[in-house]
Amino acid sequence: MAWHRVPLALALATLVLLAGCTAPVAPTAGPTDEGTAGTALETRTGTGTGARARTGTGTGARTGAAPVDPYGGETLVVGVENPVNDSRDYVPLVRRAIAYWEANDSRYAGYDVSYRLDPDATDPDLVVSVVDRIEDCGTEDEHSAGCAPHVTRPEQFSPPVRIRIVDGLSDESALLVLRHEFGHTLGLGHDDEPRAVMRASGRLATLPRTDATDRPYAWGGRALSVHVDVAEDAGDRSTVDRQVAETLGYFDRGAAGTVPEDVSFVRTANRSAADVVVQVGGPNPCDGDAGSCRRLRGLDPDADGRLESYDRIEVYAFGLDPEAVGWHVGRHLGYALGLTDDTEYPAPLRNSATYEERRSDWWASSNASGVPG
């Protein structure tokens, strides 16, 4: 992979939900040079944008037997209830979902179906319920995007058949979930056609959310674990250790009022589990012969190509004077803690810092304030 010295789209780790279980995918990394250590190349990775979520609880593929219309050819009245978000109208999405199946019913379900949408129906045959979360959908998984019963025989039809969908999905993702769940009520399982609708996992996105770079703090917790690796080619180890320790202490104290004071750091020997990884020396994953770069990981639930939260930052420093390591770590750590513009950094950590200033005890200097200038 070629590295470039220009900022690209934010790195992301897509939410991979299999039946509702989330697992972040590791992103790629990007470089800076010593003069612009606050700018990093952060590139997209993962299996696609947004979240991949299992929807519904279909009990398997259709058998070889001829499908039976469990509804007896009756027009099905569809109600809609949305007690969790009265500011969003789901009726147009439900209308599009049932129109899809009215156009494709005999092809995929094997019988004709017709619906009458009456959002306020008092005695509906099916009702779409908007909920905060789904935790009881017949599987061991939590936080499914949607849920509906698998109806294949008349005796399984006990109105109202309830189709649940979690609130907060984008319109297109909500429509996909609704089509999927209505498909279950027509007897379709996860192995049935149309696969684009009925497959067990699909790419889902939430409604737009605030990007991590626009949040004052984008981490889930205030206590961040830190793992530090110092390679043999990093120079004097004691100097490097002091640089990193002083930098962490500076941010632990609030970085002169530029980051939340309740953020704290605890060292860990477990690199894979650390929130912050500092690698000094060793293999160079960045571009150039000397400098630093960062690798940011987090979640992009609204699939806009920008992270909405962080769960890991890896900082790489290579070919540096050991006495400059702290400044580089501070630049990247500051970015992850909300300092996205150079003017937001405390004076010692701005890109205008001289060669000598970057190698000084800047964390203890009289200029270590957040006052511009």
Residue pairs with C-beta under 8 A, 6 or more apart in sequence:
1 28
3 30
3 31
3 41
3 286
3 287
3 293
4 31
4 41
4 287
5 31
5 32
5 33
5 41
5 287
5 288
6 41
7 30
7 39
7 40
7 41
7 42
8 30
8 41
8 42
8 43
9 42
9 43
9 44
9 305
9 306
10 42
10 211
10 212
10 213
10 296
10 300
10 305
10 306
10 307
11 27
11 28
11 29
11 30
11 42
11 43
11 44
11 45
11 295
11 296
11 297
11 298
11 307
12 27
12 44
12 45
12 46
12 49
12 298
12 299
12 300
12 305
12 306
12 307
13 24
13 25
13 26
13 27
13 45
13 46
13 297
13 298
13 299
13 300
13 311
14 24
14 25
14 46
14 47
14 48
14 49
14 50
14 51
14 52
14 299
14 300
15 22
15 23
15 24
15 50
15 51
15 52
15 53
15 299
15 300
15 301
16 22
16 23
16 24
16 25
16 46
16 47
16 51
16 52
17 23
17 51
17 52
17 53
17 54
17 143
17 145
17 201
17 204
18 52
18 54
18 141
18 200
18 201
19 54
19 139
19 140
19 141
19 144
19 200
20 53
20 54
20 134
20 139
20 141
20 142
20 143
20 144
20 145
21 141
21 142
21 143
22 51
22 143
24 297
24 298
24 299
24 311
25 45
25 46
25 47
26 45
26 297
27 42
27 43
27 44
27 45
27 46
27 295
27 296
27 297
28 42
28 43
28 44
28 45
28 295
29 40
29 41
29 42
29 285
29 286
29 293
29 294
29 295
29 314
29 316
30 40
30 41
30 42
30 43
30 286
30 293
30 294
30 295
31 40
31 41
31 285
31 286
31 287
31 288
31 291
31 292
31 293
32 38
32 39
32 40
32 41
32 286
32 291
32 292
32 293
32 294
32 331
32 332
33 287
33 288
33 290
33 291
34 290
34 291
34 292
34 320
34 324
34 328
34 358
35 351
36 351
37 291
37 292
37 327
37 328
37 331
37 332
37 351
38 331
38 332
38 334
38 335
38 339
38 342
38 345
38 351
40 293
40 294
40 296
40 332
40 335
41 287
41 293
42 294
42 295
42 296
44 305
48 203
49 203
49 205
49 300
49 303
49 305
50 173
50 203
50 204
50 205
50 206
50 300
50 301
50 302
50 303
51 203
51 204
51 205
51 206
51 301
51 303
52 201
52 202
52 203
52 204
53 144
53 145
53 201
53 202
53 204
54 139
54 141
54 144
54 145
54 200
54 201
55 144
55 145
55 146
55 147
55 176
55 177
55 180
55 181
55 200
55 201
55 202
55 204
56 137
56 144
56 146
56 147
56 148
56 180
56 181
56 183
56 184
56 190
57 137
57 138
57 139
57 144
57 147
57 148
57 149
57 150
57 184
58 150
58 183
58 184
58 188
58 189
58 190
58 192
58 198
59 150
59 189
60 189
60 190
60 191
61 189
61 190
61 191
61 192
62 110
62 152
62 187
62 188
62 189
62 192
66 110
67 109
67 110
67 111
67 152
67 187
68 111
68 152
68 153
68 154
69 111
69 112
69 113
70 151
70 152
70 153
70 154
70 156
70 157
70 187
71 113
71 125
71 154
71 157
72 154
73 111
73 112
74 125
75 114
75 115
75 116
76 113
76 114
76 115
76 116
76 125
76 126
77 115
77 116
77 118
77 121
77 123
77 124
77 125
77 126
78 94
78 98
78 115
78 116
78 117
78 118
78 121
78 124
78 125
78 126
78 127
78 128
79 118
79 119
79 120
79 121
79 124
79 126
79 127
79 128
79 160
80 90
80 91
80 94
80 117
80 119
80 127
80 128
80 130
81 127
81 128
81 129
81 130
82 88
82 90
82 129
82 130
82 167
83 130
84 130
84 131
84 132
84 167
85 130
85 167
85 168
88 130
88 167
90 128
90 130
90 165
90 174
91 117
91 119
93 171
93 174
93 175
93 178
94 117
94 119
94 128
94 178
95 117
96 175
96 178
97 175
97 178
97 179
97 182
98 115
98 117
98 182
100 179
100 182
100 197
101 109
101 113
101 115
101 179
101 182
101 183
101 186
102 113
102 114
102 115
104 194
105 111
105 112
105 113
105 186
106 112
108 183
108 186
108 188
108 192
108 193
108 194
109 183
109 186
109 187
109 188
113 186
115 126
118 124
121 127
123 159
123 160
124 159
124 160
125 159
125 160
125 161
126 159
126 160
126 161
126 162
126 163
126 182
126 185
127 160
127 161
127 162
127 163
128 163
128 164
128 165
128 178
129 162
129 163
129 164
129 165
130 164
130 165
130 166
130 167
131 164
131 165
131 166
131 167
132 166
132 167
133 142
133 143
133 166
134 142
134 143
134 144
134 145
134 146
134 147
134 164
134 166
135 142
135 143
137 144
137 147
137 164
138 147
143 166
144 166
145 165
145 166
145 169
145 173
145 177
145 204
146 163
146 164
146 165
146 166
146 177
146 178
146 180
146 181
147 163
147 164
147 181
148 161
148 162
148 163
148 164
148 181
148 182
148 184
148 185
149 156
149 161
149 162
149 184
149 185
150 156
150 184
150 185
150 187
150 189
151 157
151 161
151 184
151 185
151 186
151 187
152 187
161 185
163 178
163 181
163 182
163 185
164 181
165 174
165 177
165 178
165 181
168 206
168 207
169 177
169 204
169 205
169 206
169 207
170 204
170 205
170 206
170 207
170 302
170 303
172 205
173 203
173 204
173 205
173 206
176 197
176 202
176 204
177 204
179 197
180 197
180 198
180 202
183 192
183 197
183 198
188 198
189 198
190 198
190 199
190 200
191 198
192 198
203 303
205 301
205 302
205 303
206 301
206 302
206 303
207 302
208 302
208 304
209 301
209 302
209 308
210 308
211 304
211 306
211 307
211 308
212 218
212 298
212 306
212 307
212 308
212 309
212 310
213 306
213 307
213 340
215 308
215 309
215 338
216 260
216 338
217 259
217 260
217 263
217 337
217 338
218 298
218 307
218 308
218 309
218 310
218 336
218 338
219 275
219 309
219 310
219 311
219 336
220 309
220 311
222 260
222 262
222 263
222 264
223 263
223 264
223 265
223 266
224 263
224 264
224 265
224 266
224 275
224 276
225 265
225 266
225 267
225 268
225 270
225 273
225 274
225 275
225 276
226 248
226 265
226 266
226 267
226 268
226 274
226 275
226 276
226 277
226 278
227 267
227 268
227 269
227 270
227 271
227 274
227 276
227 277
227 278
228 241
228 244
228 267
228 277
228 278
228 280
229 271
229 277
229 278
229 279
229 280
229 282
230 237
230 240
230 241
230 280
230 281
231 279
231 280
231 281
231 282
232 281
233 281
233 282
234 240
234 280
234 281
234 282
234 317
234 322
234 325
235 281
235 320
235 321
235 322
236 322
239 322
239 323
239 325
240 280
240 322
240 325
242 326
243 322
243 323
243 324
243 325
243 326
243 329
244 278
244 280
244 325
244 326
244 329
246 326
246 361
246 363
246 364
247 326
247 327
247 329
247 330
247 333
247 363
248 265
248 333
249 363
250 330
250 363
250 368
251 259
251 263
251 265
251 330
251 333
251 334
251 337
252 263
252 264
252 265
253 261
254 260
254 261
254 263
255 330
255 334
255 337
255 339
255 346
255 349
255 370
256 346
256 368
256 369
256 370
257 346
257 369
257 370
258 334
258 339
258 344
258 345
258 346
258 370
259 334
259 337
259 338
259 339
260 337
263 337
265 276
268 274
271 277
274 312
275 311
275 312
275 313
276 312
276 313
276 314
276 315
276 333
276 336
277 312
277 313
277 314
277 315
278 314
278 315
278 317
278 329
279 314
279 315
279 316
279 317
280 317
280 318
280 320
280 325
281 317
281 318
282 318
284 316
284 318
284 319
285 293
285 295
285 316
286 292
286 293
286 316
286 318
287 293
289 319
290 318
290 319
290 320
291 317
291 318
291 319
291 320
291 328
292 315
292 316
292 317
292 318
292 320
292 328
292 329
292 331
292 332
293 315
293 316
293 332
294 313
294 314
294 315
294 316
294 332
294 335
294 336
295 312
295 313
295 314
295 316
296 307
296 310
296 312
296 313
296 336
297 310
297 311
297 312
297 313
297 314
298 307
298 308
298 309
298 310
298 311
298 312
299 307
299 308
299 309
299 311
300 306
300 307
300 308
301 308
302 308
310 336
313 332
313 333
313 336
315 328
315 329
315 332
315 333
317 325
317 328
317 329
320 328
321 359
323 359
324 358
324 359
326 362
326 363
327 348
327 349
327 353
327 358
327 359
327 362
330 349
330 363
331 345
331 349
334 345
334 349
338 344
339 345
342 350
342 351
342 352
343 350
343 372
346 368
346 369
346 370
347 367
347 368
347 369
347 370
347 371
347 372
347 373
348 357
348 362
348 363
348 365
348 367
348 368
349 362
353 362
362 368
